Amino acid sequence: YAVGYQYLSPGEAKAVLWKDWKPTDLPEGYYAYDVSVSGNGDVYVAGKTQDNKPVFWKNGVPAQLPIPKGSSNAGAYAIFAYNDDVYVAGWDDDYAVLWKNGVPEHLSSYYDAVAVVVY
């Protein structure tokens, strides 16, 4: 498995998941940053939408991650699935955030922090 994005034109990109060298476009995705495969074979991908909202995909189906009101820029850099829990690390208006099963928690009280790996 590999994830990333492909530029279509300046300012336009699409999130992509590669499995066995075969690409699959991820709906509503702009960037994809990380992939995790659970013990039961579900494939999770973390990323963000074109309008700077954090998103993850479970088996190719997008799920928007909640962000506090007033936030204008957020994204999901890392994802880890363990048993029935899904952990996503990223940022929200430059504050480090960890989502557990879709519930956000700021990891920092300082501006200009980003969480980039979760395990």
DSSP file (Angstrom, degrees, kcal/mol; ACC not computed):
  #  RESIDUE AA STRUCTURE BP1 BP2  ACC     N-H-->O    O-->H-N    N-H-->O    O-->H-N    TCO  KAPPA ALPHA  PHI   PSI    X-CA   Y-CA   Z-CA
    1    1 A Y              0   0    0      0, 0.0     2,-0.3     0, 0.0    18,-0.2   0.000 360.0 360.0 360.0 143.7    0.0    0.0    0.0
    2    2 A A  E     -A   18   0A   0     16,-2.0    16,-3.5    32,-0.1     2,-0.3  -0.977 360.0-163.5-148.8 151.2    1.0    3.6   -0.7
    3    3 A V  E     +A   17   0A   0     -2,-0.3     2,-0.3    14,-0.2    14,-0.2  -0.933  28.5 112.4-133.6 160.0   -0.8    6.9   -0.6
    4    4 A G  E     -A   16   0A   0     12,-1.9    12,-2.3    -2,-0.3     2,-0.3  -0.912  51.6 -85.0 174.8-145.9   -0.2   10.3   -1.9
    5    5 A Y  E     -A   15   0A   0     -2,-0.3     2,-0.4    10,-0.3    10,-0.2  -0.985  17.7-141.0-152.5 158.6   -1.7   12.7   -4.4
    6    6 A Q  E     -A   14   0A   0      8,-2.3     8,-1.7    -2,-0.3     2,-0.4  -0.989  21.0-129.9-126.3 127.7   -1.4   13.5   -8.1
    7    7 A Y  E     -A   13   0A   0     -2,-0.4     6,-0.3     6,-0.2    -2,-0.0  -0.614  20.7-178.2 -76.4 132.2   -1.5   17.1   -9.5
    8    8 A L  E    S-     0   0A   0      4,-2.6     5,-0.2     1,-0.5    -1,-0.2   0.772  70.0 -29.2 -96.1 -35.9   -4.0   17.5  -12.3
    9    9 A S  E >  S-A   12   0A   0      3,-1.4     3,-2.7     0, 0.0    -1,-0.5  -0.929  96.8 -48.7-166.5 172.0   -3.1   21.2  -13.0
   10   10 A P  T 3  S+     0   0    0      0, 0.0     3,-0.1     0, 0.0    -3,-0.0  -0.342 131.4   6.7 -55.8 124.0   -1.8   24.1  -10.9
   11   11 A G  T 3  S+     0   0    0      1,-0.2     2,-0.4    -2,-0.1    -4,-0.0   0.444 113.0  99.2  83.5  -0.3   -4.0   24.2   -7.8
   12   12 A E  E <   +A    9   0A   0     -3,-2.7    -4,-2.6     2,-0.0    -3,-1.4  -0.980  41.8 151.6-124.6 127.3   -5.8   21.0   -8.6
   13   13 A A  E     -A    7   0A   0     -2,-0.4     2,-0.4    -6,-0.3    -6,-0.2  -0.933  26.9-146.6-143.7 166.6   -4.9   17.6   -7.1
   14   14 A K  E     -A    6   0A   0     -8,-1.7    -8,-2.3    -2,-0.3    16,-0.3  -0.999  22.9-118.5-138.2 141.5   -6.5   14.3   -6.2
   15   15 A A  E     -A    5   0A   0     14,-0.8    11,-2.6    11,-0.5     2,-0.4  -0.547  34.8-166.2 -76.6 141.4   -5.8   11.9   -3.3
   16   16 A V  E     -AB   4  25A   0    -12,-2.3   -12,-1.9     9,-0.2     2,-0.5  -0.986  17.7-160.3-135.8 140.3   -4.7    8.4   -4.5
   17   17 A L  E     -AB   3  24A   0      7,-2.6     7,-2.2    -2,-0.4     2,-0.5  -0.984  13.4-159.3-114.0 128.2   -4.3    5.0   -2.8
   18   18 A W  E     +AB   2  23A   0    -16,-3.5   -16,-2.0    -2,-0.5     2,-0.4  -0.936  11.3 178.7-108.0 129.7   -2.0    2.5   -4.6
   19   19 A K  E >  S- B   0  22A   0      3,-2.2     3,-1.9    -2,-0.5    -2,-0.0  -0.995  78.2  -9.9-127.7 124.9   -2.4   -1.2   -3.8
   20   20 A D  T 3  S-     0   0    0     -2,-0.4    -1,-0.1     1,-0.3    -2,-0.0   0.889 130.0 -58.0  52.3  42.0   -0.2   -3.6   -5.7
   21   21 A W  T 3  S+     0   0    0      1,-0.2    -1,-0.3    -3,-0.0    -3,-0.0   0.491 112.0 121.8  70.0   6.9    0.9   -0.7   -7.9
   22   22 A K  E <   -B   19   0A   0     -3,-1.9    -3,-2.2     2,-0.0    -1,-0.2  -0.889  57.4-135.5-103.2 124.6   -2.7   -0.1   -9.0
   23   23 A P  E     -B   18   0A   0      0, 0.0     2,-0.4     0, 0.0    -5,-0.2  -0.503  18.3-172.7 -81.7 145.1   -4.1    3.5   -8.3
   24   24 A T  E     -B   17   0A   0     -7,-2.2    -7,-2.6    -2,-0.2     2,-0.2  -0.985  22.8-130.7-131.8 123.5   -7.5    4.2   -6.8
   25   25 A D  E     -B   16   0A   0     -2,-0.4    -9,-0.2    -9,-0.2   -20,-0.0  -0.503  18.8-135.3 -70.1 139.9   -8.7    7.8   -6.6
   26   26 A L    >   -     0   0    0    -11,-2.6     3,-1.7    -2,-0.2   -11,-0.5  -0.883  24.6-119.0-100.0 119.1  -10.1    8.7   -3.2
   27   27 A P  T 3  S+     0   0    0      0, 0.0     3,-0.1     0, 0.0    33,-0.0  -0.224  92.1   7.8 -61.2 143.5  -13.4   10.6   -3.4
   28   28 A E  T 3  S+     0   0    0      1,-0.2     2,-0.3    34,-0.1    22,-0.3   0.544 102.3 131.9  65.8   9.7  -13.5   14.1   -1.9
   29   29 A G    <   +     0   0    0     -3,-1.7   -14,-0.8   -14,-0.2    -1,-0.2  -0.699  32.4 168.2 -99.5 145.8   -9.8   14.0   -1.4
   30   30 A Y  S    S+     0   0    0     18,-2.4     2,-0.4     1,-0.5   -24,-0.2   0.683  77.4  14.5-113.1 -49.1   -7.1   16.5   -2.3
   31   31 A Y  E     -C   48   0B   0     17,-1.9    17,-2.0   -16,-0.1    -1,-0.5  -0.979  59.7-163.7-128.4 144.2   -4.1   15.1   -0.4
   32   32 A A  E     +C   47   0B   0     -2,-0.4    15,-0.3    15,-0.2   -16,-0.1  -0.998  12.7 170.7-123.9 133.4   -3.6   11.7    1.2
   33   33 A Y  E     +     0   0B   0     13,-3.1     2,-0.3    -2,-0.4    14,-0.2   0.698  55.7  16.7-116.5 -26.6   -0.7   11.4    3.7
   34   34 A D  E     -C   46   0B   0     12,-1.2    12,-2.1    42,-0.2     2,-0.3  -0.986  51.8-155.7-152.6 156.6   -0.8    8.0    5.5
   35   35 A V  E     -C   45   0B   0     -2,-0.3     2,-0.3    10,-0.2    10,-0.2  -0.988   8.0-177.9-136.3 144.6   -2.3    4.5    5.3
   36   36 A S  E     -C   44   0B   0      8,-2.5     8,-3.2    -2,-0.3     2,-0.5  -0.996  13.3-152.8-141.1 137.8   -3.1    1.8    7.9
   37   37 A V  E     -C   43   0B   0     -2,-0.3     6,-0.2     6,-0.2     5,-0.1  -0.956  19.5-139.3-113.5 122.4   -4.5   -1.6    7.5
   38   38 A S    >   -     0   0    0      4,-2.6     3,-1.9    -2,-0.5    44,-0.1  -0.207  29.3-100.2 -74.6 169.1   -6.4   -3.1   10.4
   39   39 A G  T 3  S+     0   0    0      1,-0.3    -1,-0.1     2,-0.1    43,-0.0   0.749 123.9  52.6 -61.4 -25.0   -6.1   -6.7   11.6
   40   40 A N  T 3  S-     0   0    0     43,-0.2    -1,-0.3     2,-0.1    -2,-0.0   0.364 124.3-100.7 -94.4   6.3   -9.4   -7.5    9.8
   41   41 A G  S <  S+     0   0    0     -3,-1.9     2,-0.2     1,-0.3    -2,-0.1   0.426  70.5 147.1  95.5  -1.6   -8.2   -6.0    6.5
   42   42 A D        -     0   0    0     -5,-0.1    -4,-2.6     1,-0.1     2,-0.5  -0.485  40.9-139.6 -67.8 139.3  -10.0   -2.6    6.5
   43   43 A V  E     -C   37   0B   0     -6,-0.2    16,-3.4    -2,-0.2    17,-0.4  -0.900  18.5-170.0-106.9 122.9   -7.8    0.0    4.8
   44   44 A Y  E     -CD  36  58B   0     -8,-3.2    -8,-2.5    -2,-0.5     2,-0.4  -0.913   2.7-173.3-114.1 138.4   -7.7    3.5    6.4
   45   45 A V  E     -CD  35  57B   0     12,-1.9    12,-2.5    -2,-0.4     2,-0.3  -0.994   9.5-151.6-131.6 137.8   -6.2    6.6    4.8
   46   46 A A  E     +CD  34  56B   0    -12,-2.1   -13,-3.1    -2,-0.4   -12,-1.2  -0.851  38.4 108.2-108.1 144.7   -5.7   10.0    6.3
   47   47 A G  E     -CD  32  55B   0      8,-2.3     8,-1.9    -2,-0.3    29,-1.5  -0.880  52.1 -90.2-174.8-150.5   -5.6   13.3    4.4
   48   48 A K  E     -CD  31  54B   0    -17,-2.0   -18,-2.4    -2,-0.3   -17,-1.9  -0.982  26.0-116.6-149.6 160.1   -7.5   16.5    3.7
   49   49 A T    >   -     0   0    0      4,-2.3     3,-1.6    -2,-0.3   -20,-0.2  -0.367  39.4-100.0 -89.3 172.2  -10.0   17.9    1.3
   50   50 A Q  T 3  S+     0   0    0    -22,-0.3    -1,-0.1     1,-0.3   -21,-0.1   0.804 123.3  57.6 -64.6 -28.7   -9.5   20.7   -1.2
   51   51 A D  T 3  S-     0   0    0      2,-0.1    -1,-0.3     1,-0.0    -2,-0.0   0.084 124.0-102.7 -92.1  26.1  -11.2   23.1    1.2
   52   52 A N  S <  S+     0   0    0     -3,-1.6    22,-1.5     1,-0.2    -2,-0.1   0.888  73.6 141.2  60.9  47.2   -8.7   22.3    4.0
   53   53 A K        -     0   0    0     20,-0.2    -4,-2.3    -4,-0.1    -1,-0.2  -0.952  54.7-112.4-116.5 139.7  -10.8   20.0    6.1
   54   54 A P  E     +D   48   0B   0      0, 0.0    11,-2.5     0, 0.0     2,-0.3  -0.470  43.9 170.7 -72.3 140.7   -9.4   16.8    7.7
   55   55 A V  E     -DE  47  64B   0     -8,-1.9    -8,-2.3     9,-0.2     2,-0.3  -0.986  20.0-164.0-145.8 151.5  -10.7   13.6    6.3
   56   56 A F  E     -DE  46  63B   0      7,-2.0     7,-2.3    -2,-0.3     2,-0.4  -0.981  13.3-142.9-133.9 155.1  -10.1    9.8    6.5
   57   57 A W  E     -DE  45  62B   0    -12,-2.5   -12,-1.9    -2,-0.3     2,-0.6  -0.941   4.2-161.6-115.6 135.1  -11.2    7.0    4.3
   58   58 A K  E >  S-DE  44  61B   0      3,-2.2     3,-1.7    -2,-0.4   -14,-0.2  -0.967  85.8 -21.4-113.5 114.3  -12.3    3.6    5.4
   59   59 A N  T 3  S-     0   0    0    -16,-3.4    -1,-0.1    -2,-0.6   -15,-0.1   0.860 130.4 -49.9  52.6  38.7  -12.1    1.2    2.5
   60   60 A G  T 3  S+     0   0    0    -17,-0.4    -1,-0.3     1,-0.2   -16,-0.1   0.374 111.5 119.9  87.3  -3.8  -12.4    4.2    0.1
   61   61 A V  E <   -E   58   0B   0     -3,-1.7    -3,-2.2   -35,-0.1    -1,-0.2  -0.848  60.5-130.6 -97.9 122.5  -15.4    5.8    1.8
   62   62 A P  E     -E   57   0B   0      0, 0.0     2,-0.4     0, 0.0    -5,-0.2  -0.408  21.2-172.5 -76.4 147.1  -14.7    9.3    3.1
   63   63 A A  E     -E   56   0B   0     -7,-2.3    -7,-2.0    -2,-0.1     2,-0.2  -0.959  20.7-134.6-136.4 117.9  -15.5   10.5    6.6
   64   64 A Q  E     -E   55   0B   0     -2,-0.4    -9,-0.2    -9,-0.2   -16,-0.0  -0.512  18.0-136.9 -70.4 133.6  -15.1   14.2    7.5
   65   65 A L        -     0   0    0    -11,-2.5    38,-0.1    -2,-0.2     2,-0.1  -0.772  25.4-111.8 -90.7 137.7  -13.3   14.7   10.9
   66   66 A P        -     0   0    0      0, 0.0    -1,-0.1     0, 0.0    36,-0.0  -0.371  33.1-172.9 -70.9 146.1  -14.9   17.4   13.1
   67   67 A I        -     0   0    0      4,-0.1     3,-0.1    -2,-0.1     7,-0.0  -0.967  33.8 -91.0-132.9 151.7  -13.0   20.6   13.8
   68   68 A P    >   -     0   0    0      0, 0.0     3,-1.8     0, 0.0    -1,-0.0  -0.210  54.0 -88.4 -60.6 151.4  -13.9   23.4   16.2
   69   69 A K  T 3  S+     0   0    0      1,-0.2     3,-0.1     3,-0.0     0, 0.0  -0.298 113.6  30.8 -57.9 142.0  -16.0   26.3   14.9
   70   70 A G  T 3  S+     0   0    0      1,-0.3    -1,-0.2    -3,-0.1     2,-0.2   0.224  83.7 131.1  92.7 -14.1  -14.0   29.1   13.4
   71   71 A S    <   +     0   0    0     -3,-1.8    -1,-0.3     1,-0.1     3,-0.1  -0.523  29.3 178.3 -73.1 138.1  -11.2   26.8   12.2
   72   72 A S        +     0   0    0      1,-0.3     2,-0.4    -2,-0.2    -1,-0.1   0.559  63.9  39.1-116.5 -12.9  -10.2   27.5    8.6
   73   73 A N        +     0   0    0      2,-0.0    20,-3.9   -20,-0.0    21,-0.3  -0.960  65.0 140.9-145.9 121.1   -7.4   25.1    7.9
   74   74 A A  E     +F   92   0C   0    -22,-1.5     2,-0.3    -2,-0.4    18,-0.2  -0.979  13.9 171.6-153.7 161.1   -7.0   21.6    9.2
   75   75 A G  E     -F   91   0C   0     16,-1.8    16,-2.1    -2,-0.3     2,-0.5  -0.985  30.5-118.0-166.9 166.0   -5.8   18.2    8.0
   76   76 A A  E     +F   90   0C   0    -29,-1.5   -43,-0.3    -2,-0.3    14,-0.3  -0.961  25.4 172.9-116.8 117.5   -5.0   14.6    8.9
   77   77 A Y  E     +     0   0C   0     12,-2.1     2,-0.3    -2,-0.5    13,-0.2   0.786  64.1  25.5 -93.2 -31.7   -1.3   13.5    8.5
   78   78 A A  E     -F   89   0C   0     11,-2.0    11,-2.0    37,-0.2     2,-0.3  -0.955  56.7-170.5-140.3 152.6   -1.3   10.0   10.1
   79   79 A I  E     -F   88   0C   0     -2,-0.3     2,-0.3     9,-0.2     9,-0.2  -0.998   3.1-179.1-144.6 144.3   -3.8    7.2   10.9
   80   80 A F  E     -F   87   0C   0      7,-2.4     7,-2.9    -2,-0.3     2,-0.5  -0.961  10.4-158.7-146.2 125.0   -3.6    4.0   12.9
   81   81 A A  E     +F   86   0C   0     -2,-0.3     2,-0.4     5,-0.2     5,-0.2  -0.909  15.8 171.6-106.7 128.4   -6.3    1.4   13.3
   82   82 A Y  E >   -F   85   0C   0      3,-2.8     3,-2.7    -2,-0.5     2,-0.2  -0.968  61.8 -45.3-140.7 120.7   -6.1   -0.9   16.3
   83   83 A N  T 3  S-     0   0    0     -2,-0.4   -43,-0.2     1,-0.3   -44,-0.1  -0.418 124.2 -24.8  54.0-121.6   -9.0   -3.3   17.3
   84   84 A D  T 3  S+     0   0    0     -2,-0.2     2,-0.4    -3,-0.1    -1,-0.3   0.314 120.2  97.0-100.4   8.5  -12.1   -1.1   16.9
   85   85 A D  E <   -F   82   0C   0     -3,-2.7    -3,-2.8    15,-0.0     2,-0.5  -0.786  53.4-162.3-104.0 142.4  -10.3    2.2   17.5
   86   86 A V  E     -F   81   0C   0     -2,-0.4    15,-3.1    -5,-0.2     2,-0.4  -0.986   6.7-165.5-123.5 122.2   -9.1    4.6   14.8
   87   87 A Y  E     -FG  80 100C   0     -7,-2.9    -7,-2.4    -2,-0.5     2,-0.4  -0.906   5.2-174.7-108.9 132.2   -6.5    7.2   15.8
   88   88 A V  E     -FG  79  99C   0     11,-2.6    11,-3.3    -2,-0.4     2,-0.4  -0.995   5.3-162.5-129.4 129.6   -5.8   10.2   13.5
   89   89 A A  E     +FG  78  98C   0    -11,-2.0   -12,-2.1    -2,-0.4   -11,-2.0  -0.880  35.4 101.3-111.5 143.6   -3.1   12.8   14.0
   90   90 A G  E     -FG  76  97C   0      7,-2.4    25,-2.1    -2,-0.4     7,-2.0  -0.812  57.0 -71.4-177.5-139.4   -2.9   16.2   12.4
   91   91 A W  E     -FG  75  96C   0    -16,-2.1   -16,-1.8     5,-0.3     2,-0.3  -0.957  14.4-159.7-147.6 160.7   -3.6   19.8   12.9
   92   92 A D  E >  S-FG  74  95C   0      3,-1.8     3,-1.2    -2,-0.3   -18,-0.2  -0.896  86.8 -25.3-145.5 109.1   -6.3   22.4   13.3
   93   93 A D  T 3  S-     0   0    0    -20,-3.9    19,-0.2    -2,-0.3   -19,-0.1   0.889 128.9 -48.4  46.5  44.2   -5.4   26.0   12.6
   94   94 A D  T 3  S+     0   0    0    -21,-0.3    19,-3.1     1,-0.2    18,-0.9   0.651 113.3 117.4  74.2  19.7   -1.8   25.2   13.5
   95   95 A Y  E <  S-G   92   0C   0     -3,-1.2    -3,-1.8    17,-0.2    -1,-0.2  -0.957  71.5-111.6-111.4 137.1   -2.6   23.3   16.8
   96   96 A A  E     -G   91   0C   0     -2,-0.4    11,-2.7    14,-0.3    12,-1.0  -0.451  41.0-171.2 -66.9 135.8   -1.6   19.6   17.0
   97   97 A V  E     -GH  90 106C   0     -7,-2.0    -7,-2.4     9,-0.3     2,-0.4  -0.977  19.4-163.8-133.1 142.8   -4.7   17.4   17.2
   98   98 A L  E     -GH  89 105C   0      7,-2.4     7,-1.1    -2,-0.4     2,-0.5  -0.991  10.8-160.9-123.4 121.9   -5.4   13.7   17.9
   99   99 A W  E     -GH  88 104C   0    -11,-3.3   -11,-2.6    -2,-0.4     2,-0.5  -0.881   2.7-167.4 -98.6 129.6   -8.8   12.3   16.9
  100  100 A K  E >  S-GH  87 103C   0      3,-2.1     3,-1.7    -2,-0.5   -13,-0.2  -0.972  80.1 -20.3-116.0 116.0   -9.8    9.1   18.5
  101  101 A N  T 3  S-     0   0    0    -15,-3.1    -1,-0.1    -2,-0.5   -14,-0.1   0.860 131.0 -49.8  52.8  38.7  -12.8    7.5   16.8
  102  102 A G  T 3  S+     0   0    0    -16,-0.4    -1,-0.3     1,-0.2   -15,-0.1   0.389 110.8 120.4  87.3  -2.6  -13.6   10.9   15.3
  103  103 A V  E <   -H  100   0C   0     -3,-1.7    -3,-2.1   -38,-0.1    -1,-0.2  -0.855  56.4-139.4 -98.7 119.3  -13.4   12.9   18.6
  104  104 A P  E     -H   99   0C   0      0, 0.0     2,-0.4     0, 0.0    -5,-0.2  -0.490  21.2-179.9 -82.5 146.5  -10.8   15.7   18.5
  105  105 A E  E     -H   98   0C   0     -7,-1.1    -7,-2.4    -2,-0.2     2,-0.3  -0.963  27.9-126.4-140.9 123.7   -8.4   16.5   21.3
  106  106 A H  E     -H   97   0C   0     -2,-0.4    -9,-0.3    -9,-0.2     3,-0.1  -0.526  15.8-165.9 -68.2 132.6   -5.8   19.3   21.1
  107  107 A L  S    S+     0   0    0    -11,-2.7     2,-0.3    -2,-0.3   -10,-0.2   0.644  72.5  38.1 -89.5 -19.1   -2.4   17.9   22.0
  108  108 A S        -     0   0    0    -12,-1.0    -1,-0.1     2,-0.1     5,-0.1  -0.949  54.5-157.8-133.5 151.3   -0.9   21.4   22.4
  109  109 A S  S    S+     0   0    0     -2,-0.3     2,-0.4     2,-0.1    -1,-0.1   0.284  74.5  92.9-104.1   6.9   -2.0   24.7   23.7
  110  110 A Y  S    S-     0   0    0    -14,-0.0   -14,-0.3     1,-0.0     3,-0.3  -0.786  78.5-117.0-104.6 144.6    0.6   26.4   21.6
  111  111 A Y  S    S+     0   0    0     -2,-0.4   -16,-0.2     1,-0.2   -17,-0.1  -0.417  92.0  36.7 -71.0 150.8    0.2   27.9   18.2
  112  112 A D  S    S+     0   0    0    -18,-0.9     2,-0.3     1,-0.3   -17,-0.2   0.901  81.5 130.6  75.1  44.9    2.2   26.4   15.3
  113  113 A A        -     0   0    0    -19,-3.1     2,-0.4    -3,-0.3    -1,-0.3  -0.965  30.9-175.0-127.0 146.4    2.2   22.7   16.3
  114  114 A V        -     0   0    0     -2,-0.3     2,-0.5   -18,-0.1   -23,-0.2  -0.998  19.9-141.0-140.6 134.6    1.4   19.7   14.1
  115  115 A A        +     0   0    0    -25,-2.1   -38,-0.4    -2,-0.4   -37,-0.2  -0.860  25.5 170.7 -93.9 127.9    1.1   16.0   15.0
  116  116 A V        +     0   0    0     -2,-0.5     2,-0.3     1,-0.2    -1,-0.1   0.556  56.1  39.1-118.8 -10.5    2.5   13.9   12.1
  117  117 A V        -     0   0    0    -39,-0.1     2,-0.4   -27,-0.1    -1,-0.2  -0.999  54.6-177.6-141.3 143.5    2.7   10.3   13.4
  118  118 A V              0   0    0     -2,-0.3   -39,-0.2   -39,-0.1   -29,-0.1  -0.997 360.0 360.0-139.8 137.4    0.5    8.1   15.5
  119  119 A Y              0   0    0     -2,-0.4    -1,-0.1   -39,-0.1   -38,-0.0   0.267 360.0 360.0-155.5 360.0    1.0    4.6   16.7
